[in-house]
Amino acid sequence: MAKKNNKTEDQFAQIEETLSKTEQYIEDNQKNLISIVGSVVLIIALFIGYQNLYIAPMEKEAQADMFMAELYFQKDSFNLSLEGDGQYLGFLDIADEYSSTKAGSLANYYAGLAYLNKGDFENAIKYLGNFSSEDVVLSALALGCIGDAYMQLADSDNALSYYEDASEKYINEFTSPRYMFKQAMIHEANGDVADALALYKGIEADYKTSREGNGIEKYIARAENAL
């Protein structure tokens, strides 16, 4: 029992010594610590001010222009959606002038799609590559559309790489089976039937209720017969 008491007393003594050292450190470095805390508070205040007084108004302006650009896009008026109509900006200027906003980033996505529809695949790749979002589906679609652009440029290797990223980096029920299926089609065209079969079976196992999963058995049978 005496040993246990001695051990406990030693532990308390160590704690007291540590606290004393901490108090002494704070006392010796009080000015520096106050300066550090003040700097942190200032940085936080500047960040909040930047978000509320600069970014938020810009976001509203960008969204107003985005509304019209999206309307033109929905009407397949891709040139107007990209260049604007003289009163409202198009996706290109929104992406450039409001690059620090969410709307500005989304403008890159729409610009990429507009160029894809116009057959300008190089610019489609450029603007889709500049898009970033926390939205899983949109992020996957952007990668997948880059893959589509490369397919149109007859670059199936790059297309396959982007389809893989689209299906694996942003897993979801909507886009993952779509881009798994596109990968499988490339593999079949290249004669890599085993790889295609693995993807078809993956769709059957994990995404049976998806659009691609409906009737996937015939693709599995075709691949199996080709082995």
Secondary structure, DSSP 4 states (H G I P E B T S, - for coil): -HHHHHHHHHHHHHHHHHHHHHHHHHHHTHHHHHHHHHHHHHHHHHHHHIIIIIIHHHHHHHHHHHHHHHHHHHTT-HHHHHH--SSS--HHHHHHHTTTSHHHHHHHHHHHHHHHHHT-HHHHHHHHHT---S-HHHHHHHHHHHHHHHHHTT-HHHHHHHHHHHHHTS--TTHHHHHHHHHHHHHHHTT-HHHHHHHHHHHHHH-TTSTTTTTHHHHHHHHHHH-
